[in-house]
Amino acid sequence: MSSPANFFTSCRVRLGYPVALVVFWFARPTPRMILLGSCLGVIGLWIRGYAAGYLHKQERLAAAGPYAYTRNPLYFGSAVLMLGLALAANSWISSFVLIGYFAVFYSMVMRREEEELRQNFGPAFEQYARSVPLFFPRIRAASREEADSASFSWAQYWENHEYQAAIGFLLVLGILVLIWAARFA
């Protein structure tokens, strides 16, 4: 496994805090943009939550539900969520920083996770990877039997701690509201 992939994977959360400070510093939120960004962000949260209900980390290869459309529905949902936050921040600089952070860090994280899946699931993963795109979803499921082989589980959603993404999203939106309010105080 490459050293840059390990670095980006292990530091993505810690480096996200200074990135957030830069985003907040340059943010120029308005109620309208916060509302529009929130709507897009909720779609991203829904995608992430739906994916988390199918994900059994390290136990079995996730190929059902949203995983029949993209190998990384959690990260695709994160991208939609991040675009919602960029919209809510209402700043080209903030948007550029968010998109750059996501593109650099998550491309490395996806590569590292692909290697882990290859090692853990071998030929089953190779077959799955040939039929399902890495990031942008297919219009139709790769295989109807894979898509129908499992169902969403709220227990799995909670086990994967996906609710934390919603809490973080609400926290960021709250800070953006405070930034907007401070401009008019």
N, C-alpha and C positions, 0 to 999 in steps of 0.2 A: 504494500500500500504506500502510496506516495506521501511524502512529508507535507507538501502544501495541502493535500486533502485532509490530512489529520489536523493540521493547524486550523483550517477554515471550519472544520466540523467542531472542534473543541472550543473555539473562540467565538463562534457566531453569536451566542447569547451575550457574553461579556462585552463584545464589541458593539452589540446592538444598543447598549445604553448610551455611549457617546454619540452614536449615529442619531438616536432619538433626541438628544440635546441639540444637535445641529438642526434637525428637522423642526423642532419646536422653536428654536431661535429665529429661523427664517419664515416660519408659518405666519400666514395672514388670513386666518379663518374668518368666514362670515357664516351667519346662520344657514343661508341657502347652501353653501358649499359643504358645511358640516352635515346637513341633511342628505344631500346627494351622495356624499362620501359614505355616510352611514348606511344608506340603502345598498350601495355596492359592497360595502364591508360585510353586511349581513348575508349577502349571497356567498361571499367567500367563507364566512363562518359556517354556513349551511353545508357547503361542499366539504369543508374540513370535518365537520361533525358527522356527516354521512359516511365519509371514508373511515373515520375512527371507529365507527360501529362495525366495520368489517375487518379491522386490522388486529391480528393476533401476533404481535411482535415476536420474532425468533421461533415461533411455534410452527407456523405453516405459511406457505406462500400465499399471499393475498392475491386472488385473481378474480374474485366475484364482486358484484356490485359495481362501484365506481372504478375498481381496479381492472375491470374488463374493458374500460375505455381509455385509461391512462395508467401508467405504472406509478405515477406520483400524484394521486388526487389530493393528498394532504398539502403538498407543495403548490399544486395548481390553485387550490383554495387559498393558500397563503398569498399567492401572487394576486388573486382577485381582492383579497382583504387589504393587501399593501396598496393596490391601486385606489381602493376606497379611501384609505388614510391619506394618500397623496392628494387626492381630490379634496378631501376635507381640510387639509393643510393650506390649500389654495396658494401654493408657491412653487414656481419652477425650480428653484434651488432645492427645496425640500423634496419635491418629486424626483429630481435627478439623483439626490442622495439615496432616497429609498429604493429606487429602481436599480441603481448601481450596486448598492449593498445586497439586494436580493439576487441580482444576476451573478455577482461574484461568489458570494457565500453559498447559495443554494445549488449552483451548478457543481461546485466541488462536493457538497454534501451528497447530492444525487449520485455522483460518480463513486464516492466511497461506499454508499449503501448498495449500489449495483454490484460492486465487488464482493461485499458481504453476502448478498443474495446468491451470487454465482457460486461462492464457496459453500454455502449452506444447502442450496437446493439443486445445484448442478444442472443436468439436462432439463429438468422441469422448468427451471428459470430461463434457460436458453430458449426453449420453445415459447414460453410466455413472452419473452423480450422480442422475439421475432414477430409476434402477432399484435402486440400492444405498444403504442408509442410511449416514449419516455416522459413527455411533459404535456403537450397539447392533446386533449382528448380526441378520440375517434368519434364519428357520428353514431356508429353502431357498435355494439359490444363485439369484442374479438370472437367470442364463442358464446352462443346462447346457453350452453350447458355450464360454462364457467360463470356467466353472469347470474344464473339461477341456482348455482350450487350452494349458496349460503344466503343468509338473510341478515339484515341489520340487527344489531344487538345493543340495547341501551346499556347493558352491563359492560359490554366491551368499550363503549363510548366513555363511561366513567372510569374504567380500568386504565384507559389510555390518557386520562386526565385532560380530555379535550375541552372541558369547561374552562380551563385556564386561558385558552385563546379568547373566549368571550369576555372573561374578566379583564384581560389585558386590553382588548379592543375598547371596552367601556371606559377603562382608565385613560387611554389615549384620547378618546373623544371628550372626556371630562376635562382633560388638560387643554385641549383645543378650545373648548367653550370658555374656560378661564382666561386663556390668551385673548380670545375675542372680547370678553367682558372687560379685561384690564385695559384694552385700547380705548374704551369709552368711559373709564372711571375718572 
